[in-house]
Amino acid sequence: MPQHTSKAMGDELLKAAEALDTGSSAGTAAAAVSGVLLLKWADVSKARGCLRERWELWEARVWPQIVETTPKQLGGLLNAELRRLLDGNASTNGLFSGLDYQRDYRGVRLGELVTVIDDLAPEDSDVWTDGTLGRAYNRFLGRLTERAGAKTLAEFVTPRSVNELIVRLGDLRERVSVYDPFAGSGGILAQAVELIQDMGHGVRQVDIAGQELNHATFSLAATNLLLHGTEPDIRVGDTLSAPQHTRPGGHLRTYDRVLTNPPFSMRYRQEDVALSEQRMRYGWSPQGHADLMLLQHALASVSPEGRAVVVLPHGPLFRATERDLRRGLVEDGRIEAVIGIGANVFYGTGLPACLIVLRGRDRPPLLPEGRVLFVDAAQEVTTGRTQNRLEPRHIEKIARVCERGVEVAGFSRAVPPAEIAERDFNLNIGWYVQPPWEAGGLLDVQAALYGGVPRSEVEANTGLFHAFGMDPVSLFADRDETYLDFRSEGLNRTAEEIWERSEATAAEFDSRIQRMWHDVGSDLHEKAQGGRVLAARSELLERFLAHLRPHAPLDEYELCGAFADWWAENVETLQRLGGISASAEADRCLDGLKQSLRAHLTKVLSARRRQLVATFHKLGDRYAVSLSELQRRSEEASTRMNDRLAQLGFRHPVD
C-alpha cells in the first residue's frame, strides 16, 4: 500500500473480507478477518515488547510460520494459534469461539487473507502499536456494515458520525472511565478512545468497560478496543436481566461517562429485571418499550459528577404511559439536553432518533434553574441515496451549541421546568423549538391584488444582505411608506447586480483568509512536529474564528462547520506533516492545506451569495405580477383574440 493510514488500511481490510467470498454474513466475514488480524497484531506487538505482560503467548514468533504454511494446513494452524492466544488471557477467553477456519474457508482464500494482513504495513511501523490499526478496524466495521445494508451487523454497528457526536457530547477528559452497557461492536467506546488520543492523552490507563448480549458481536467489540491499545473489560450478557459490572455486594459499578446506543423498543419482563431498586428509581416503562428502562440503567451507572449520553427513539419523549417517569427525571434535574437528529442516519432503520444528555446528581448543571436544552437538529444531515449522514459540520454545530448551552433561533432553546410541567412533561422537541419565521408565508393581499412588494418582507432579510454590505431596500424602487416596487430594468438585471455587489465582500473575505492562514498556518508545522496538532484542534479553531468572525459574511456555525469539514478531510495530512523535515516539502503540504481550507470556506460563502439571489427571486415569484395585472393581460388577450376571430369572419353564436 502507498500509505499506511487508517483509511487505506481499513479499505484493505474490507477488500480482504470481500475476498473470502463464502456467501456468509457480514458478521462472519468480520470475525474471520478479526482473528487473523489479532494474530498478526499480537505477534508484532510481542516482538516489539509492546504487549502487556499478562498475555500468555508463544515463545517463538508464529506469524512467519502462518505466512509460510500451505493452504491445506493453514486453517488448522490459524484455529490452533488463535485459541492459544485468546484462551490464555482471562479478558479474551472465549472470543470467536464459533470461528473455525478449517471448516468454513478454503485454504486458498485464507492464504489471500493472510497476505492482505501481512501487507498492511511493515512490522517496524508504529501503526501496529499506536492505535492506527484500531482506527482502521473501526472504519472497516462501518464500511462492511454499509456494504451489507440491513443484514447482520446493522443492529450492532452505530454509524461513525453518530459515534463522534455522542462522544463530543460526552465531554471527555483525561483518565476518565467510559462504559457502554449496550456496546455492540464497540464503536462508541473506540471513538471515545480515539478522541482521548487526539487530545494528547495516553489510553493505556483509561478504564473502558462494556456489555453486549450477542456473543459474536462481543468478540468484535473486544477486538476493536484491543487494537486501539486498551485493555477493555467487555462482558457478555443481558444488561437488563444480568448486569455484569458490579462491585462486591452486588452494587453497580459507576463510571465517569456512560455513552450508549441501546436497542430501540426492546421487550422485557419486569420480573426479569435485576437490581431494580438501584436502577429503576423513576418507574417502569410499558413492557413492549424498554427505552427508558435502558436510560435508567445508564443513569444509575454514571458517577455522581459524571455524564451520560443515550440514544433513544422519539416515542419515550411523549408516550403518556411514561409521563411520571419523565416527570421524575425533569424535576430532579437529571436531563441536561434533548437533541433530535435526522431520520435515516442509522444502519438498518429509517427512524429518527434523539440523544438524551444526563448528568450525575452532583455534576454542575449545564443550565441554571433546572432548564433543559432542546435542540432540533433534524435538518443537520446530508441526504444520501440510501442513507443520510451527519457531516463534521453538523456535528460541530450541535456539539458547540450543547457545550455552551446557547439558544439559536429555530435550532435550540433552554426551557424552564415549569414550562415542561405545563405541557404535562411531554418532551417532544417540536413543542419547544419551532422553525424560524421566514418571509414567504401568507401573501400580502394588497400587494397580491394591486402590485408592490411589502417593505416588511424586504426588511426581514436585512441581516442577510447587510453581511454583504447591501441594504435590501436599495434593490427596489419606492412606492409609498408600506410598499416598494421592482425596478424597471427587470428582475434578472437586479439579481445580477446582487451577485456583482456581493463580489467585493467575497474578495475581502478571501484576503482575511490569507491573513488568518499566515498566523494560524505558521503554527501547524511546529505543532505537527511536536505531535500536538490533533490536541491543538480547539485552540486552532478559536484562533481561526478570532480572525474571521468579526464582520464576516458567515455566522459562527458556518465558519466552524467549514473548519470541521476541512479538518476531517485533512486530519491524516496534518498528522503526516509532523514527519516532514524538508522545508520545501513542508511548504507544499501547508499550501495544500491552505487551498483546501479556502475551498471549504469559498463553498459556504458561494452558497450564501446564491441565497441572496434566491431570496430576491422568491419575492419576485410572490409579487412580480399582481392579480390585477394578470386580469388586465387576460382582458387584452381576450380582446385580441376576438378581433382576430372577427377578421376571419367568425361570429359567436347567439343564445
C-alpha positions as CSV (number, residue, x, y, z in Angstrom):
1,M,0.0,0.0,0.0
2,P,1.3,3.5,-0.8
3,Q,0.1,4.9,2.6
4,H,-0.3,3.3,6.0
5,T,-3.2,5.5,7.1
6,S,-6.2,4.2,8.9
7,K,-8.4,5.0,5.8
8,A,-6.1,3.0,3.5
9,M,-5.7,0.1,5.9
10,G,-9.5,0.0,6.6
11,D,-10.1,-0.2,2.9
12,E,-7.7,-3.1,2.6
13,L,-9.4,-5.0,5.4
14,L,-12.7,-4.5,3.6
15,K,-11.2,-6.0,0.4
16,A,-10.0,-8.9,2.5
17,A,-13.4,-9.6,3.9
18,E,-15.0,-9.4,0.4
19,A,-12.3,-11.7,-1.0
20,L,-13.3,-14.5,1.4
21,D,-16.4,-14.9,-0.9
22,T,-18.2,-17.5,1.2
23,G,-21.7,-16.2,0.8
24,S,-21.7,-15.9,4.6
25,S,-23.0,-12.9,6.6
26,A,-21.0,-9.7,7.1
27,G,-20.6,-10.7,10.8
28,T,-19.0,-14.0,9.9
29,A,-16.6,-12.3,7.4
30,A,-15.7,-9.7,10.1
31,A,-14.9,-12.4,12.5
32,A,-12.6,-14.2,10.1
33,V,-10.7,-11.0,9.3
34,S,-10.6,-10.2,13.0
35,G,-9.0,-13.4,14.1
36,V,-6.1,-13.2,11.6
37,L,-5.6,-9.5,12.3
38,L,-5.4,-10.3,16.1
39,L,-2.7,-12.9,15.4
40,K,-0.6,-10.5,13.4
41,W,-1.1,-7.7,15.9
42,A,-0.2,-9.8,18.9
43,D,2.8,-11.3,17.2
44,V,4.3,-8.0,16.1
45,S,3.5,-6.4,19.5
46,K,5.2,-9.2,21.3
47,A,8.3,-9.0,19.1
48,R,8.5,-5.2,19.8
49,G,7.9,-5.5,23.5
50,C,4.7,-3.6,23.4
51,L,2.3,-6.3,24.7
52,R,1.1,-6.4,28.2
53,E,2.9,-9.0,30.3
54,R,-0.2,-10.8,31.4
55,W,-0.7,-12.1,27.9
56,E,0.5,-15.6,27.8
57,L,2.0,-16.1,24.4
58,W,4.1,-18.5,22.5
59,E,7.9,-18.3,23.0
60,A,8.8,-18.2,19.3
61,R,7.1,-16.0,16.7
62,V,4.2,-17.6,14.9
63,W,3.3,-15.1,12.1
64,P,6.2,-16.2,9.9
65,Q,5.0,-19.7,10.2
66,I,1.5,-18.7,9.3
67,V,2.7,-16.9,6.2
68,E,4.7,-19.9,5.0
69,T,2.1,-22.6,5.7
70,T,0.5,-24.3,2.7
71,P,-3.2,-23.6,2.0
72,K,-4.1,-27.1,3.0
73,Q,-2.7,-26.7,6.5
74,L,-3.5,-23.1,7.0
75,G,-7.0,-23.4,8.5
76,G,-5.9,-25.8,11.2
77,L,-2.9,-23.6,12.2
78,L,-5.0,-20.5,12.4
79,N,-7.5,-22.3,14.6
80,A,-4.8,-23.6,17.0
81,E,-2.8,-20.3,17.3
82,L,-5.9,-18.1,17.7
83,R,-7.2,-20.3,20.5
84,R,-3.8,-20.3,22.2
85,L,-3.7,-16.5,22.0
86,L,-7.2,-15.8,23.2
87,D,-7.9,-18.6,25.7
88,G,-4.7,-17.9,27.6
89,N,-5.9,-14.4,28.6
90,A,-8.8,-14.1,31.0
91,S,-10.2,-11.0,29.3
92,T,-10.3,-12.6,25.9
93,N,-11.2,-16.2,26.8
94,G,-14.0,-17.3,24.6
95,L,-13.6,-14.7,21.9
96,F,-14.6,-16.0,18.5
97,S,-15.5,-19.4,20.0
98,G,-17.6,-20.3,17.0
99,L,-14.9,-19.4,14.4
100,D,-13.5,-22.4,12.5
101,Y,-11.2,-21.5,9.6
102,Q,-10.6,-25.1,8.6
103,R,-14.3,-26.0,8.4
104,D,-15.6,-22.8,6.9
105,Y,-13.0,-21.4,4.5
106,R,-11.0,-22.7,1.5
107,G,-7.3,-22.7,2.1
108,V,-6.6,-20.5,-1.0
109,R,-9.0,-17.8,0.3
110,L,-7.3,-18.0,3.7
111,G,-3.9,-17.6,2.1
112,E,-5.2,-14.4,0.3
113,L,-6.5,-13.1,3.6
114,V,-3.2,-13.7,5.4
115,T,-1.4,-11.9,2.5
116,V,-3.6,-8.9,2.9
117,I,-3.0,-8.7,6.6
118,D,0.8,-9.3,6.2
119,D,1.0,-6.4,3.7
120,L,-1.0,-3.9,5.7
121,A,2.2,-2.2,6.9
122,P,5.8,-3.0,7.7
123,E,6.4,-4.6,11.1
124,D,8.6,-1.8,12.2
125,S,5.8,0.7,11.5
126,D,4.2,2.4,14.5
127,V,0.7,1.7,13.1
128,W,0.7,-1.7,14.8
129,T,1.1,-0.2,18.3
130,D,-0.1,3.5,18.2
131,G,-3.8,2.9,17.7
132,T,-3.9,3.5,14.0
133,L,-4.7,-0.2,13.4
134,G,-7.7,0.2,15.8
135,R,-8.9,3.2,13.8
136,A,-8.6,1.2,10.6
137,Y,-10.5,-1.7,12.1
138,N,-13.3,0.6,13.3
139,R,-13.5,2.1,9.8
140,F,-13.6,-1.4,8.4
141,L,-16.6,-2.5,10.5
142,G,-18.5,0.6,9.4
143,R,-17.8,0.1,5.7
144,L,-18.6,-3.6,5.9
145,T,-21.9,-2.7,7.5
146,E,-22.7,-0.2,4.8
147,R,-22.0,-2.8,2.2
148,A,-24.2,-5.4,3.9
149,G,-27.1,-3.0,4.3
150,A,-29.6,-4.1,6.9
151,K,-28.1,-7.5,7.3
152,T,-26.4,-8.9,10.4
153,L,-24.1,-6.2,11.6
154,A,-26.5,-3.2,11.2
155,E,-28.1,-3.9,14.6
156,F,-24.8,-3.8,16.3
157,V,-22.8,-1.0,14.5
158,T,-23.6,2.6,15.0
159,P,-22.5,5.0,12.2
160,R,-19.2,6.6,12.9
161,S,-20.6,10.1,12.6
162,V,-23.2,9.4,15.3
163,N,-20.5,7.9,17.5
164,E,-18.5,11.1,17.0
165,L,-21.5,13.2,18.1
166,I,-22.1,11.0,21.2
167,V,-18.5,11.2,22.2
168,R,-18.3,15.0,21.7
169,L,-21.4,15.4,23.9
170,G,-19.8,13.2,26.5
171,D,-17.3,15.9,27.4
172,L,-14.4,13.5,27.8
173,R,-11.3,14.3,29.9
174,E,-8.0,12.7,30.7
175,R,-8.2,9.5,32.7
176,V,-12.0,9.2,32.6
177,S,-13.7,5.9,32.9
178,V,-16.1,5.1,30.0
179,Y,-18.8,2.5,29.9
180,D,-21.2,1.4,27.2
181,P,-23.9,-1.1,28.6
182,F,-25.1,-1.9,25.1
183,A,-21.7,-2.0,23.4
184,G,-22.5,-3.6,20.0
185,S,-19.2,-3.8,18.1
186,G,-17.6,-1.3,20.4
187,G,-17.8,1.7,18.1
188,I,-18.7,4.3,20.7
189,L,-16.0,3.1,23.1
190,A,-13.5,3.1,20.3
191,Q,-14.5,6.6,19.3
192,A,-14.0,7.7,22.9
193,V,-10.5,6.2,22.9
194,E,-9.7,8.0,19.7
195,L,-10.8,11.3,21.0
196,I,-8.8,10.9,24.2
197,Q,-5.7,10.0,22.0
198,D,-6.4,13.1,19.8
199,M,-6.4,15.3,22.9
200,G,-2.9,14.2,23.5
201,H,-3.5,11.8,26.4
202,G,-2.4,8.2,26.7
203,V,-5.1,5.5,26.7
204,R,-3.4,2.5,28.4
205,Q,-4.7,3.7,31.8
206,V,-8.2,4.6,30.5
207,D,-10.9,2.4,32.1
208,I,-13.0,1.1,29.2
209,A,-16.0,-1.2,30.0
210,G,-19.0,-2.5,28.2
211,Q,-21.6,-5.3,28.0
212,E,-23.0,-6.9,24.9
213,L,-25.7,-9.6,24.6
214,N,-24.7,-11.1,21.3
215,H,-21.6,-13.2,21.7
216,A,-20.3,-12.8,18.1
217,T,-20.6,-9.0,18.4
218,F,-18.9,-9.0,21.8
219,S,-15.9,-10.6,20.1
220,L,-15.8,-7.7,17.6
221,A,-16.1,-5.1,20.3
222,A,-13.2,-6.7,22.3
223,T,-11.0,-6.8,19.2
224,N,-11.9,-3.2,18.3
225,L,-10.7,-2.0,21.7
226,L,-7.7,-4.2,21.9
227,L,-6.4,-2.9,18.6
228,H,-6.9,0.7,19.9
229,G,-4.3,-0.1,22.6
230,T,-6.6,-0.5,25.6
231,E,-7.3,-3.4,28.0
232,P,-11.1,-3.4,27.8
233,D,-13.5,-5.0,30.3
234,I,-16.1,-6.2,27.8
235,R,-18.6,-8.8,29.1
236,V,-21.4,-10.9,27.6
237,G,-24.9,-10.8,28.9
238,D,-28.3,-9.1,29.0
239,T,-27.8,-5.8,30.7
240,L,-31.3,-5.5,32.0
241,S,-31.6,-9.0,33.5
242,A,-28.0,-9.6,34.3
243,P,-25.8,-6.5,34.5
244,Q,-22.2,-7.8,34.7
245,H,-20.3,-4.7,36.0
246,T,-21.0,-4.8,39.7
247,R,-19.0,-4.3,42.9
248,P,-18.7,-6.8,45.8
249,G,-22.1,-6.9,47.5
250,G,-24.0,-6.6,44.2
251,H,-23.9,-2.8,43.8
252,L,-23.5,-1.4,40.3
253,R,-20.1,0.0,39.3
254,T,-20.3,3.6,38.3
255,Y,-18.3,5.4,35.5
256,D,-17.4,8.9,34.7
257,R,-19.0,8.7,31.3
258,V,-21.8,6.3,30.1
259,L,-22.2,6.6,26.3
260,T,-24.6,4.2,24.6
261,N,-26.9,3.5,21.7
262,P,-29.2,0.7,23.1
263,P,-31.7,-1.3,21.0
264,F,-34.9,0.6,20.3
265,S,-38.2,-0.5,21.8
266,M,-36.9,-3.7,23.3
267,R,-39.3,-6.0,25.1
268,Y,-38.7,-7.0,28.7
269,R,-40.4,-8.6,31.6
270,Q,-40.5,-6.7,34.9
271,E,-39.8,-9.8,37.0
272,D,-36.6,-10.4,35.0
273,V,-35.0,-7.0,35.7
274,A,-32.2,-7.4,38.2
275,L,-31.1,-4.7,40.7
276,S,-34.3,-2.8,40.0
277,E,-34.2,-1.0,43.4
278,Q,-30.8,0.5,42.3
279,R,-31.7,1.2,38.7
280,M,-35.4,1.8,38.2
281,R,-36.0,4.5,40.7
282,Y,-38.1,6.6,38.4
283,G,-40.6,3.9,37.5
284,W,-41.3,1.4,34.7
285,S,-41.9,1.6,31.0
286,P,-44.6,-0.4,29.1
287,Q,-43.2,-3.9,28.7
288,G,-43.0,-3.6,25.0
289,H,-40.9,-0.4,25.2
290,A,-37.8,-0.7,27.4
291,D,-36.2,2.5,26.2
292,L,-36.5,4.5,29.4
293,M,-35.5,1.4,31.4
294,L,-32.3,1.3,29.5
295,L,-31.8,5.0,30.1
296,Q,-32.3,4.5,33.8
297,H,-29.6,1.8,33.8
298,A,-27.3,4.3,32.2
299,L,-28.2,6.9,34.8
300,A,-27.6,4.5,37.6
301,S,-24.2,3.6,36.2
302,V,-22.9,7.2,36.0
303,S,-20.8,8.6,38.8
304,P,-22.1,11.5,40.9
305,E,-20.1,14.0,38.9
306,G,-20.3,12.2,35.6
307,R,-22.4,12.5,32.4
308,A,-24.4,10.0,30.3
309,V,-25.5,10.3,26.6
310,V,-28.2,7.8,25.5
311,V,-29.7,7.4,22.0
312,L,-33.4,6.8,22.0
313,P,-36.3,6.8,19.5
314,H,-38.7,9.7,19.9
315,G,-41.6,7.7,21.4
316,P,-40.3,7.8,25.0
317,L,-40.3,11.6,24.8
318,F,-44.1,11.8,24.7
319,R,-45.8,8.4,25.4
320,A,-48.5,9.1,28.0
321,T,-47.7,5.9,29.9
322,E,-44.2,7.2,30.7
323,R,-45.3,10.6,31.9
324,D,-44.4,10.1,35.5
325,L,-41.1,8.6,34.7
326,R,-40.2,11.8,32.6
327,R,-41.5,13.9,35.4
328,G,-39.1,12.5,37.9
329,L,-36.2,12.9,35.6
330,V,-37.1,16.6,34.9
331,E,-37.9,17.5,38.5
332,D,-34.6,16.0,39.7
333,G,-32.7,18.0,37.1
334,R,-31.2,14.9,35.6
335,I,-31.9,15.8,31.9
336,E,-29.5,18.4,30.5
337,A,-30.4,18.3,26.8
338,V,-32.8,16.6,24.4
339,I,-31.4,16.6,20.9
340,G,-33.3,15.4,17.8
341,I,-31.3,14.2,14.9
342,G,-32.4,13.5,11.4
343,A,-34.1,10.4,10.0
344,N,-32.4,7.5,8.2
345,V,-28.9,8.1,9.7
346,F,-28.7,4.6,11.4
347,Y,-27.9,1.3,9.7
348,G,-31.0,-0.9,9.2
349,T,-33.7,1.7,10.2
350,G,-35.0,4.9,8.9
351,L,-36.5,6.0,12.2
352,P,-35.4,9.4,13.5
353,A,-33.7,9.4,16.9
354,C,-32.8,11.6,19.7
355,L,-29.9,11.9,22.1
356,I,-30.5,12.5,25.8
357,V,-27.8,14.1,27.8
358,L,-28.0,13.2,31.5
359,R,-26.0,14.4,34.5
360,G,-24.7,12.7,37.6
361,R,-26.5,14.0,40.7
362,D,-23.5,16.2,41.8
363,R,-22.4,17.4,38.4
364,P,-22.8,21.2,37.9
365,P,-25.8,21.6,35.6
366,L,-25.3,22.8,32.1
367,L,-28.1,25.4,32.5
368,P,-29.3,27.2,35.6
369,E,-32.7,26.6,37.4
370,G,-33.1,23.1,36.0
371,R,-33.6,24.3,32.5
372,V,-33.4,21.7,29.7
373,L,-31.8,22.5,26.4
374,F,-33.9,21.3,23.5
375,V,-32.2,21.1,20.1
376,D,-33.9,20.4,16.8
377,A,-31.1,19.2,14.5
378,A,-33.3,17.2,12.2
379,Q,-32.2,19.2,9.2
380,E,-28.5,18.9,10.1
381,V,-27.9,16.0,7.8
382,T,-26.7,15.4,4.2
383,T,-29.2,13.3,2.2
384,G,-27.7,10.2,0.6
385,R,-29.1,7.8,-1.9
386,T,-29.8,5.1,0.6
387,Q,-28.8,6.7,3.9
388,N,-28.5,10.2,5.4
389,R,-25.4,11.1,7.3
390,L,-24.1,13.6,9.8
391,E,-21.2,15.6,8.3
392,P,-18.4,17.1,10.5
393,R,-20.1,20.5,10.1
394,H,-23.3,19.2,11.5
395,I,-21.6,17.5,14.5
396,E,-19.6,20.7,15.2
397,K,-22.8,22.9,15.3
398,I,-24.7,20.5,17.5
399,A,-21.8,19.9,19.9
400,R,-20.9,23.6,20.1
401,V,-24.4,24.6,20.9
402,C,-24.7,21.9,23.6
403,E,-21.3,22.5,25.1
404,R,-22.2,26.2,25.7
405,G,-25.9,25.7,26.4
406,V,-26.8,28.6,24.0
407,E,-30.1,29.4,22.2
408,V,-30.1,29.7,18.4
409,A,-33.3,30.8,16.8
410,G,-35.2,27.8,15.3
411,F,-32.5,25.4,16.5
412,S,-32.1,25.3,20.2
413,R,-33.9,26.7,23.3
414,A,-33.4,26.5,27.1
415,V,-36.7,25.6,28.6
416,P,-37.6,26.0,32.3
417,P,-39.1,23.0,34.1
418,A,-42.3,25.0,34.8
419,E,-43.0,25.2,31.0
420,I,-42.3,21.5,30.7
421,A,-44.7,20.8,33.5
422,E,-47.4,22.9,31.8
423,R,-47.1,20.5,28.9
424,D,-47.5,17.6,31.2
425,F,-43.9,16.6,30.9
426,N,-44.1,16.0,27.2
427,L,-40.5,16.3,25.9
428,N,-41.5,16.3,22.2
429,I,-38.9,18.7,20.8
430,G,-41.4,20.3,18.4
431,W,-43.3,21.7,21.4
432,Y,-40.3,23.8,22.4
433,V,-38.3,24.6,19.2
434,Q,-40.2,26.0,16.2
435,P,-38.6,26.7,12.8
436,P,-37.8,30.4,12.4
437,W,-40.4,32.5,10.6
438,E,-39.4,33.3,7.1
439,A,-40.8,35.8,4.7
440,G,-42.8,33.7,2.4
441,G,-45.7,32.6,4.5
442,L,-49.1,34.2,3.7
443,L,-49.2,36.6,0.8
444,D,-49.8,40.3,1.5
445,V,-53.3,40.6,0.0
446,Q,-52.9,44.3,-1.0
447,A,-49.7,43.6,-2.9
448,A,-51.0,40.4,-4.4
449,L,-54.1,42.2,-5.8
450,Y,-52.7,45.6,-6.8
451,G,-48.9,45.2,-7.0
452,G,-45.9,46.3,-5.0
453,V,-43.6,44.5,-2.5
454,P,-44.3,44.8,1.2
455,R,-41.4,46.7,2.9
456,S,-41.8,44.4,5.9
457,E,-40.9,41.3,3.9
458,V,-37.9,43.0,2.3
459,E,-36.6,44.4,5.6
460,A,-37.0,40.9,7.2
461,N,-33.9,40.0,5.1
462,T,-31.8,42.9,6.3
463,G,-29.3,40.9,8.2
464,L,-28.7,38.5,5.3
465,F,-28.0,41.4,2.9
466,H,-26.1,43.6,5.4
467,A,-23.5,40.9,5.8
468,F,-22.5,41.7,2.2
469,G,-22.7,45.5,2.6
470,M,-26.2,45.8,1.0
471,D,-29.4,47.4,2.1
472,P,-32.2,45.2,0.6
473,V,-34.5,48.2,0.3
474,S,-32.0,49.8,-2.2
475,L,-32.7,46.9,-4.6
476,F,-36.3,48.3,-5.1
477,A,-38.0,51.5,-6.2
478,D,-40.0,53.4,-3.7
479,R,-43.8,53.3,-3.9
480,D,-45.0,54.5,-0.6
481,E,-44.4,54.0,3.1
482,T,-45.7,50.5,3.1
483,Y,-44.8,49.1,-0.3
484,L,-41.9,49.1,-2.7
485,D,-41.8,48.3,-6.5
486,F,-39.5,46.2,-8.5
487,R,-37.1,48.2,-10.7
488,S,-38.0,48.9,-14.3
489,E,-34.8,47.2,-15.6
490,G,-36.3,43.8,-14.6
491,L,-35.7,41.1,-12.0
492,N,-32.9,39.4,-13.8
493,R,-30.8,42.5,-14.0
494,T,-31.3,43.3,-10.3
495,A,-30.3,39.7,-9.5
496,E,-27.1,40.1,-11.5
497,E,-26.5,43.3,-9.6
498,I,-26.8,41.5,-6.2
499,W,-24.2,38.9,-7.3
500,E,-21.9,41.6,-8.6
501,R,-22.2,43.8,-5.4
502,S,-21.5,40.7,-3.2
503,E,-18.2,40.1,-5.0
504,A,-16.4,42.9,-3.1
505,T,-17.3,41.2,0.3
506,A,-16.2,37.8,-1.1
507,A,-12.8,39.3,-2.2
508,E,-12.3,40.9,1.2
509,F,-13.2,37.7,3.0
510,D,-10.6,35.8,0.9
511,S,-8.0,38.3,1.9
512,R,-8.9,37.8,5.5
513,I,-8.5,34.0,5.0
514,Q,-5.0,34.7,3.7
515,R,-4.1,36.8,6.7
516,M,-5.6,34.2,9.0
517,W,-3.5,31.4,7.5
518,H,-0.3,33.5,7.9
519,D,-0.9,33.4,11.6
520,V,-2.6,30.0,12.2
521,G,-0.9,28.1,9.4
522,S,2.6,29.1,10.7
523,D,2.0,27.1,13.8
524,L,0.7,23.9,12.2
525,H,4.1,22.6,11.2
526,E,5.6,23.2,14.6
527,K,2.7,21.6,16.4
528,A,2.7,18.7,14.0
529,Q,6.4,18.1,14.5
530,G,5.8,18.1,18.2
531,G,3.0,15.6,17.8
532,R,0.5,18.2,19.2
533,V,-1.5,19.1,16.1
534,L,-4.6,17.0,16.9
535,A,-4.6,18.1,20.5
536,A,-4.5,21.7,19.4
537,R,-7.7,21.5,17.3
538,S,-9.8,23.5,19.8
539,E,-7.1,26.2,20.1
540,L,-6.7,26.4,16.3
541,L,-10.5,26.7,15.8
542,E,-10.7,29.6,18.2
543,R,-7.9,31.4,16.6
544,F,-9.5,30.7,13.2
545,L,-12.7,32.3,14.5
546,A,-10.9,35.3,16.0
547,H,-9.6,36.2,12.6
548,L,-12.6,35.6,10.5
549,R,-15.7,36.1,12.6
550,P,-15.6,39.9,13.1
551,H,-17.6,41.4,10.2
552,A,-17.7,38.1,8.4
553,P,-20.5,37.4,5.9
554,L,-20.9,34.0,7.5
555,D,-22.1,33.2,11.0
556,E,-20.2,31.4,13.7
557,Y,-21.6,28.0,12.9
558,E,-21.0,28.3,9.2
559,L,-17.4,29.1,9.9
560,C,-17.0,26.3,12.5
561,G,-18.7,23.9,10.1
562,A,-16.2,24.8,7.3
563,F,-13.3,24.3,9.6
564,A,-14.7,21.0,10.9
565,D,-15.2,19.6,7.3
566,W,-11.7,20.8,6.4
567,W,-10.1,19.2,9.5
568,A,-11.9,15.9,9.0
569,E,-10.8,15.8,5.3
570,N,-7.2,16.6,6.1
571,V,-6.6,15.0,9.5
572,E,-4.2,12.4,8.2
573,T,-2.3,15.0,6.2
574,L,-2.0,17.1,9.4
575,Q,-0.5,14.1,11.2
576,R,1.8,13.3,8.3
577,L,3.1,16.9,8.4
578,G,4.9,16.1,11.6
579,G,7.2,13.6,9.8
580,I,8.2,16.1,7.1
581,S,11.5,17.8,7.8
582,A,12.4,19.2,4.4
583,S,11.4,22.8,4.2
584,A,10.2,22.8,0.5
585,E,8.1,19.6,1.1
586,A,6.5,21.1,4.2
587,D,5.7,24.3,2.4
588,R,4.0,22.3,-0.4
589,C,2.0,20.4,2.2
590,L,1.0,23.6,4.1
591,D,0.0,25.3,0.8
592,G,-2.2,22.3,0.0
593,L,-3.9,22.6,3.4
594,K,-4.4,26.3,2.9
595,Q,-6.0,25.8,-0.5
596,S,-8.3,23.1,0.9
597,L,-9.5,25.4,3.7
598,R,-10.0,28.2,1.2
599,A,-12.1,25.9,-0.9
600,H,-14.3,24.8,2.0
601,L,-14.9,28.5,3.0
602,T,-15.5,29.6,-0.5
603,K,-18.1,26.8,-1.0
604,V,-20.0,28.0,2.1
605,L,-19.7,31.7,1.0
606,S,-20.9,30.9,-2.5
607,A,-23.9,29.2,-1.1
608,R,-24.7,32.3,1.0
609,R,-24.3,34.5,-2.1
610,R,-26.7,32.3,-4.0
611,Q,-29.1,32.6,-1.1
612,L,-29.1,36.4,-1.6
613,V,-30.2,36.0,-5.2
614,A,-32.7,33.2,-4.3
615,T,-34.3,35.4,-1.7
616,F,-34.8,38.2,-4.2
617,H,-36.2,35.8,-6.8
618,K,-38.6,34.5,-4.1
619,L,-40.0,37.9,-3.7
620,G,-40.3,38.1,-7.4
621,D,-42.3,34.9,-7.5
622,R,-44.7,36.2,-5.0
623,Y,-45.2,39.8,-6.1
624,A,-43.7,40.5,-9.6
625,V,-47.1,40.1,-11.3
626,S,-50.2,41.3,-9.4
627,L,-53.7,39.7,-9.8
628,S,-55.0,43.0,-11.3
629,E,-52.1,42.9,-13.8
630,L,-53.0,39.3,-14.7
631,Q,-56.6,40.3,-15.2
632,R,-55.6,43.2,-17.4
633,R,-53.4,40.9,-19.5
634,S,-56.2,38.4,-19.7
635,E,-58.6,41.0,-20.9
636,E,-56.2,42.3,-23.5
637,A,-55.5,38.8,-24.8
638,S,-59.3,38.2,-25.0
639,T,-59.8,41.4,-27.0
640,R,-57.0,40.5,-29.4
641,M,-58.4,37.0,-29.9
642,N,-61.9,38.3,-30.6
643,D,-60.6,40.9,-33.1
644,R,-58.7,38.2,-34.9
645,L,-61.7,35.9,-35.0
646,A,-63.8,38.7,-36.4
647,Q,-61.2,39.3,-39.1
648,L,-61.6,35.6,-40.0
649,G,-65.3,36.0,-40.3
650,F,-66.1,34.1,-37.2
651,R,-69.2,35.1,-35.3
652,H,-70.0,33.9,-31.8
653,P,-73.3,32.0,-31.7
654,V,-76.2,33.9,-30.1
655,D,-78.1,32.1,-27.4
